[in-house]
Amino acid sequence: MAYFKVENLSMSFGGLKAVNNVSFDVSQNTIFSIIGPNGSGKTTIFNLINGIYKPDTGKVLLEGRDLVGYKPDKVAKNGVARTFQNIELFKYMSVMDNLMLGRHINMKTGVWTGAIKWGKHSRAGKEEVKNREIVEGIIDFLDLQSVRDQLVVNLSYGKRKLVELGRALALEPKVLLLDEPSAGMNTEEKEDLNIWIKDIREDYKVTILLVEHDMNMIMGISDRVFAVSQGEKIVEGTPQEVQRHPEVIKAYLGEEV
């Protein structure tokens, strides 16, 4: 049984087939990248995986459990976290507070219980300490110590991207969806991101699905690559196999095959 599996996934918007019968398997603790030209259906596949859209047909299976029909919060509770093309952070909250919000699905103490029975030895107090320890570890891991108390609105675009990555990690996911994580980053930030993604896979034991336009990044960190065009699979294979495939070259460069 595949650790993570997308099976015969299809989605239409009106008469337009955005995703057409897409299937792939992802092994545990690997980096699996989805590539394709603009409008090829990459982000739609992510939206179907994490419950923003419900597919017309198909399954999304994590350790054998079908996540189709779950809302995004329930998908997250079942182990799938995500970052977005457009950063989805609370701009007027601190880095620490944004990361703490990523812990909400792991909290077992309700709001009223926390308010009434507060104290470091109470259940709510112990939970707060544990959650802060996890978030502090992420801050250290992503080298965000210097901005931990700053408002997100005051950060550079690259730093905001890292905060969003950190918030996804705070969910303690089994599968992490990264939607164009390097967009807006400079060369140095991209090089650091490459290292962090590899380290996330190794240190956090997370399976990573990556949508990215930077082909140097894709070819440098991916275990497997899945190419799509117009909502349909072109080819799947190693980075080298996919890069050389004539249909991939045609989709990106418009060359005759």
Secondary structure, 3 states (H helix, E strand, C coil): CCCEEEEEEEEEECCEEEEEEEEEEECCCCEEEEECCCCCCHHHHHHHHCCCCCCCEEEEEECCEECCCCCHHHHHHCCEEECCCCCCCCCCCEHHHHHHHCCHHHCCCCHHHHHHCCCCCCHHHHHHHHHHHHHHHHHHHCCCHHHCCCEHHHCCHHHHHHHHHHHHHHCCCCEEEEECCCCCCCHHHHHHHHHHHHHHHHHCCCEEEEECCCHHHHHHHCCEEEEEECCEEEEEECHHHHHHCHHHHHHHHCCCC
